[in-house]
Amino acid sequence: MSTQKQLKLGAFMRPVSIHTGAWRYPGATPDANFNFPALKSYIQKLEAAKFDAFFMADHLAVLNMPVNALKRSHTVTSFEPFTLLSALAAVTDRIGLMATASTTYDEPYHIARRFASLDHISGGRAGWNIVTTANPDAALNFGLEEDVDHDERYVRAREFYDVVTGLWDSFADDAFVRDVEAGVYFDPDRMHVLNHKGKHLSVRGPLNIARPVQGWPVIIQAGASEAGRQLAAETAEVVFAASTDHAAGTPSLADGHGRRVAAGRDPDAMKILPGAFVVVGDTVEEAQAKRAKLDSLVHYDSGIGTLNSMLGVDVSGYDPDGPLPDIPQTNANQSARDRVVQAAQRGLTIRQLAQRWAAMAGWPSSARRGLSRTTWSDGSKEKARTGSTSCFPTCRQGWTISSSGSCRNYSAEACSAQSMKVRP
C-alpha cells in the first residue's frame, strides 16, 4: 500500500520579501521588515495555509554596497532573528521557526543556548540555518580587518556544528527529576560535560539549559560551493536549493545524494526544498505583468549594488550595456558568483544582470494561477523532492493566503516544524 506523501512548504522571509522592489509595489507595507503587527499577520496567514516553516535570513552588518544602492534597500534594517521568532512563537502554534545563525562571527555556546531556548519557548519548532559569513563589513564589526578565508570558514563551521549539537546533549531528557520532597532538582549522573578542544574552538560545557524539545532543532543548510555541499551532506536535515530550472538542479541533487551516502546518512530522509519565486495571477499573462511591474521598481543603482555584492567585485565602472568582465574567485559567496557568471555567459549585459539579480532572477520563477507538484530527477529514477521554499514577490496590506486553495490537500497534522525532522 502506497503512503501519500506531503509537500513541505517553506516561506523564505527576510523577514519579508527579498525582492529589491517589494517595498515600492502598490499596496505594499513599506516598513514591513520592522513592523511587528504586519509580521505577526504574515506568519499567522502562512500557518493557516499549512506552511511548514517561516525561514528568516539574517546579516551581521549593513549590506556591503555603495550608499546610492544602500539608500534604496528595504533590507537595510530588520529585527534580530531570535528576538523576532521568540515573539512570533507566542502567536502561532505549529509553523516552524527557522533562524539563520553564523558560525563565522559567533560562539557555539551562544548559538546552542539561543536555539535551545527558542525550541522550548515554541514547543519544539526551532530550526538552525547554518551559514558562514562572507561580508567584509561583518568582519569589521567583530574585531577583524578582513574577511575569513572561504574554505577556512567551512572548516570552522563543521567543528562548530559538532560543538553546538554536543552542548544540546548536555542533559539527558530525564535529567530534571525535580523531587520536591528530597530537595533534588536534577540527577548529576544525567549531566554530560563536553570538554571540546579543537582547531578553532575550545568549549567545556555543559549548556545551562535543558535539552531542546526536539533533541536537536532542525538543521538546515544552503551552501552550494564544494565546501558548502559537503557540510550539508554531513549535517543537514533540510537543504535549500537555488537552481534556475529542472535541468540545472538535477546534477546538484545527484551530487548531494552521493555525498550523503558516502557520509553514512540516508539520502532519502533528507528534505530538499528548491527555491521558487512565485507570482500568482488569474492568468499567466496577469502574473507576468505583475512580475514586470515589480521588476520595473528596481533602480539601477540598487541593482548594481546587489550584483557587486554577489560577485565580490565592483563592476560599476564598466559599461552597463556591455558584457561582464572576467570575475575571479573571491571570499564572497562562491555559488552566487557562479550563477551570475553562468548567466553572463548566455549573453546578458551588466545592466540586465543587475536588474535580474536584484529582482530575484537567481531563483526559478513560476507564474501560475495555481501550484503544481514539481518532480526532480536524481539522475537514476524520478523522486519527488520534498517541497519548495517560496519567496513572495511582495507582502501587501491585507495579504491573504487561502488554505482552501493551493494548500487544500495538506493537513495541519502533517504541516509543522517536526515534519522536517530526519532523526527519530
Buried (B, 14 or more C-beta within 10 A) or exposed (E): EEEEEBBBBBBBBBBBBBBBBBBBBEEBBEEBBBBEEBBBBBBBBBBBBBBBBBBBBBBBBBBBBBEBBBEBBBBBEBBEBBEBBBBBBEEBEBBBBBBBBBBBBBBBBEBBBBBBBBBBBBBBBBBBBBBBBBBBBBBBEBEEEEBBEBEBBBBBBBBBBBBBBBBBBBBBEEBBEEEEEEEEEBBEEBBBEBEBEBEBBEBEBBBEBBBBBBBBBBBBBBBBBBBBBBBBBBBBBBBBBBBBEBEBBBEBBBBBBBBBEEEEBEBEEBBBBBBBBBBBBEEEEBBBBBBEBBBEBBBBBBBBBBBBBBBBBBBBEBEBEEBBEEBEEBBBBBBBBBBBBEBBEEEBBBBBBBBBBBBBBBBBBBBBEEBEEBEBBBEEEEBEBBBBBBBBBBBBEEBEBEBEEBBEEBEEEBBBBBBBBBEE
